[in-house]
Amino acid sequence: MKHEEKVLVGTGKLVEEPWEPFCEPVLEFLNQLSVIIRRDQGTSAYQRKETKAFGFWCRRTHMEEFNKRYQENKTRLGRGIIFHIPASNVPVLFAYSLTMGLLAGNSCAARISSRGEKQDWELCKKIDSLLKEPEHEKLRERIFVFTCKKEQDVVQRWIKQCDGCVLWGGDRTIMSLRSMPMKPDAVQMVFPDRYSICILDTRCLRDIQPEVLEDLAHRFYNDSYAMDQNACSSPRFVLWNQKGETEADRNTRRIWWEAVVRAAAGYEINNHKATAKYEALCRFAMESDDDIQIERYNNLLYTIMLKKIPANPLEVMGNCGMFFQYVGEWKDFMSPLALRQLQTVTYYGVRGKDLIDYVLKNHLQGVNRVVPVGKAVDMDPIWDGQDFITMLSRQISWED
């Protein structure tokens, strides 16, 4: 073990033996981890929210649902060792990425940034403790999580020896990592800068019952605030599908955002987040060439009404409850927004099939996911247009 690596999970001596995807030892381990996480009440509801979500996600019944998709193609084995580098600003992302590699039949190593989230370190303790149980002895040789100081050297060594890597982060980080030497047949899954949008139909929101509105606002909160709006799938733009503009429309938006503020009442907006968000708001206002309408609902929520779609939507940044709004018919703004960096479209009041059909008919470069409001951050084996299980395993063809 190199002295610059601080071990968080496992021993660092990974076996290269490939397993079948969704094999029993992995499913049983994940299920036991799920039970442990959900049983632990923790000390801080906010700090542990993402961990709780992961614990519910990795339960056996959910993993079995994923497994059913690949039943017709059973002649697969993992590739060997997969190295994961998760983004440091998305809590427990390493666990989701690691799980996908394990489900595909691989041994997995993951580097967590020393600037990572507290939840990551707490979850590592649970994983390592469970791996020490005698029944998971073989799996302990297949999972390694570490942090390090001399990141360039350590990361380069792991990338050089792995059979595949999963890279999450900004464009510059991804380009730097992809330039490092790898095995000739090693595979890469990269998840660079992305942004996402939410489409809401104004008339539908105007007509829904109060309890439905509150539930929808709570689901929208989970899509965005749960990861400080840093997840690539968290909506940055809220697009109002409507013809024209009336006082009733403006009132509907006001009622909606007030419901979102109520849903976000438990969100921890500390001094750092509040200052960073206010700074981003001021910078956008100063740099914008157009008149913009800004509304503040205390520190929990800022909204900025745009008069036109930005030329480069990826540069319009918002987090911790900062949303850019635009009004019009959804077909008019889908094409200019659907750059290749547009990942997820969440919706309410319009038909998901209509959105998908529009993407296909118009051959849009962007849009990799179309899901209802509340499902933006639900991790899936198919993510950002790529299939984890297919990419991180190899198909063995045969003939009778």
N, C-alpha and C positions, 0 to 999 in steps of 0.2 A: 504494500500500500504506500503510495506516494505521500510524503509528509504534508503536501499542500492541500490534500483532500480531507475534509472533515466528514466522516461517515455519519449519516443520519438513519439509513435503513440498510440492512444486509451486511455483507462482508467485502464486497468488491470483487470477489472471485466468481464471476459468472460462467455458467456452463453454456456451451454453444448449441447443445442438442435441441433441434426444433421439435415442438409438440404439435398435435392437431389443434386447430382453432376450437375454442370453446370447450376445452377438455375439463374433465371433472375436478381435478385438483384446483384449477384456477377459479371455477365457478363456486366451489365450496369455500375457498379462501375469501373471495369477494363477499359472499353471503354472510360469513361470520364477521367480517369487517363491518358490513352494513349493520348487523345486529349490535355490535359494540358501539358504533357511532350513534345510532338512534337511541340506545339505552343511556348514554352519557348526557346528562342535562347540561354540563359545562358551567362555566362561571360567568360568561358574558354572551347574551343572546345574539348581539350584533356580531361580535367577533367570530362566532361559531356558526353563523347562518349558512355560509357557503359549505362548511364541512358537513352540516346536517343534510344539505341538499345532495351532496355527493353520497352520503350514507344511504339515503333513500333511493338514489339513482342506481347504485351498484347491487341492489338486492337481487336474489336469484331469479325471481319471476321476471324481472325486467331484463336481465341478461339472457334468459331463455327466449324471450320475445325477439331479441336481436338474433339469437342463434337460428331461429326458424327461417330467417331470410336466406341462410346459406346451406340449408339442408340438401338442396339439389346438387350441390357441388362439394362433395365430401373428400375428394382426393386432393387435399391441401395440407401443407405443413408450413410452420413458421420459417423465417429466413435465418434465424440465429440470434444475434444480439442487436437490439435496437436502442439507439441513444436518443434521449429526449432532452430538448432544451426549451422549457416553457417560458412564456413572458412573465416577468417579475411582478407586473401590476395587476394580474388576474389571480385572485386567491384560489388555491387548490387545483389550478389548471394542470399541474404536474400529475395529479392523481388520475384525472380523466385520460390524459395522454398515455400514462403508464398502463392504465387498464386496457386501453385499446391495443397496445403492443402485446400485452399478456394474452388477451382474448384471441389475437391472431396467431398465437403459438410460439411466442418469442421469450427469451430472457431480455430484461430491460434495465438500463441504467438511465438515471435522470439527474441532471445538474440543476439544483435550486440556487437562485441568486442569494447572496448574503444580504441583499436588500429586500428579500422577499417578505411575504406576509406572515404574521404570527400564526395564522391558521395552518400554514404549510408545515411549520415545525411541530405543532401539536399533532397534526395528522400523521406525520412521520413516526412519532413516538408510538402511536397506536398500531401502525403497520408493522413496525419493527418488533413490538411486543408480541403481536399475533404470530409473526413468522418464527418466533423462538419456540412455539408450541411444537412438540414432537411430530404431530400429524402433518405439519407444513415444512418438514425438513428439506424436502426436494425443492420446494418453491423458494426457500430461503436462498438457494443457490442461483435463483433466476431474477432476483430483484435487488437493485442497488440504487440508493439515492444519496447524493452527497452535495456539499457546497464547497467552494474553494476560493482561495485568494488569487493565485496566479491563474486566472481564468483562461487566458489565451493558450498557454502551454497545455494545461490539463484538458481543456475542451478539444484542442487539436489532436491530442493523443487518442481520445475516445472516438472522435470522428474517423480517424485513420484506421482504427481497428474494428469498427462496427460493421454490421451487414446492412444497416439502414439507419436513417436518422429522421426524427420528427422535430422540426424547427418552428418555433412560434416567436414573433416579434416584429419590429419595424423593418421597413424595406432595407435600410442600411445594414442593420444587424444581420438580416437574412443573407444579403449579398456577401458580407464578410465571411459568414460561416460556410456558405456554399463554395467559396474559393479555396477552402482547406482541402488537402489531399484525402481521398477516400478510396476504398477498394473499387476496382473497375466495375463490379457488378452490384455494388451497394445501391440501395434505393433511397430516395429523398422524398419526404412529404414536408412541404413548406407552407406556412400560414402567415403571410406578410400583412401589411397594413390593409385594413378593410373598414368599411362603414356600413351602417344599416339604417333602414327607414321604417316608419309606421304609417299606414294609411287608415284614416278614420273617416267614415261617412257621416257628415254633419247631420243629415236628416235622421238617420238611425239613432244617433246619440240624443237627439232632441226628443225622440219618442219613447226611449226606454224607461223602464221603471227605476225608481231610486235605488232599490237593492241591487239591480242588475248593473247600474252605473258604478256603485261602490265596488262590486266584485270585479268589474272590468278595470277600474282604476287600480285596484290591488294587483291585478295581473300585469298591468302596464308597469307598475312599480317594480315588480319582480324582474321584468325584462331589463330594466334600466338601472335602478338604484342598487340592486343587490350586489353588483360588482363595480359600484361607483361609476357606472356607464363606461367602463374601460373595456369591457368585452367587445370583440369585433361584431358580435351579433346584437349588441344593445343599440336601440334606436337613437339616432342623433337628430334626425328630421322627423317631424310630425306633419303629415300632409293631409289637408282637409279636402275630401272629395265633395264638391258642391258646385253649382252653377250660380254665378253672381255672388252678391254679398248683401245681407240684410242685417238689421239690428238683431233679429232672432238668431242668426248665425253667430254673431259676436257674443250674444248671451250664452249660446250653447257652449262655445269654447271656454268662456269664463267659468261656467258650471263644471265643465270637465276638469279644468286645471285646479279648481278648488277641491274636487274629489281626489285628484292626484296628491295634493298637499295633505289631505287627511290620511290617505294611504301611506304617505311617507313620514307620518308623525314620529315613528320610532327610529327613523334614520339618523345615524350619528354624523352630524355635520360639524367636525372639529374646526379649530382655527385655521389649520393648514388648508383643508378642503375649501372652506369658505373664502379664504384669501385668494387661493388659486383660481377658483371659479369667478370671483369678482374681477380679478385681473384679466382673465380671458374675455369676459364680457366687455370690459373697457377697451381692450385691445381691438376686439372686433368692431366696436362702435367707432373707434378712431380711424381704423383702416378701411371701413366700408365707404364706397362711393355713393351709395344710395341712402335715402331716408329710411330708417328702420324704426319699428315700434317695439319697445322693450317693456315688458311687464315683470315685476318682481313680486313673488308671493313669499315674503320673508326670505331667509337664507336657503330654504329648502328647494326653491324653484325659480328659475329665470326662463322666460320665453322671449324669443326674438322673431318678429314677423318679417319675413322677407318679401320683397316685391318681385324678385326674379330668382330663378335657380342659379346658384353659383357656378362659375365656369369649371372650378375644380372642387367638388363637394368634399373631397377628402381633407382639404385644408380648413374646412369649417369645423373647428373642434369644440366639443362641449362635453363636460363630465360633471358628475356629482349633482345632477339635476339641472342641466342647461340644455334647452331644446330650441331648435330652429323650426319655425312654422312656415307653411306656404298654403295658399288657398287656390283651388282650381279643380278641374276634372282630372281624375287620376291618369287617364291615357295621355294627357298633355304633358305631364311631368315625369312619367316613367322613363321615356327614352333619354332625355337629357341627364337624368340621375343614374341611369343604368350603365355607368362605366364599369370596366372590368373589376373595380374595387368594391362594387356594391354586392354585399354578401346576402343579408337576410331582409326580407320584406314581411313585416307583421301587418295584420289587417283586422278590421272590424267593420261590418256593414257592407262590404263588397265581397264578391265571390272569389275564393282562392283559385278556382279553376279558370276564371276569367283572367286573372293575373298571370297564371302559368301559360295559358293559351296566347296571351299577348307577347310574353317573352319569346315563346317558340316561333310565333308567326313573324315577329319583327327581327328575329335573329340577334337579340340583344347580347352584348358581351358580358354584362353583369347580371346579377341575381342568381344565386346558388341555392337559396332556400325561400320558400313561401309558407308561412305558418301563422296560425291565429295569434292574436295578442295573448301573451302569457306563456308562450312556448319558445321565445327567442333564445334563451340560454340553455334549453334542453339539449344536452350533448347527444349526438347520434353517431353511429359508425360511419355514416356518410356525412361529411362535414366540409363545408366550403367547396363542394363539388368533387370531393375525393373520398374514396372508400377505404377506410383504415384496414379492414380485414383483407380485402383484395390486394391492396398495395403492400401490406406488411407480411404477407404469406405468399407462397409460390404454388401455382397450379400444376399438378402432375397429370399430364395427358396420357391416355392409354387406349389401346384397341383390343378387341376380342379376336 
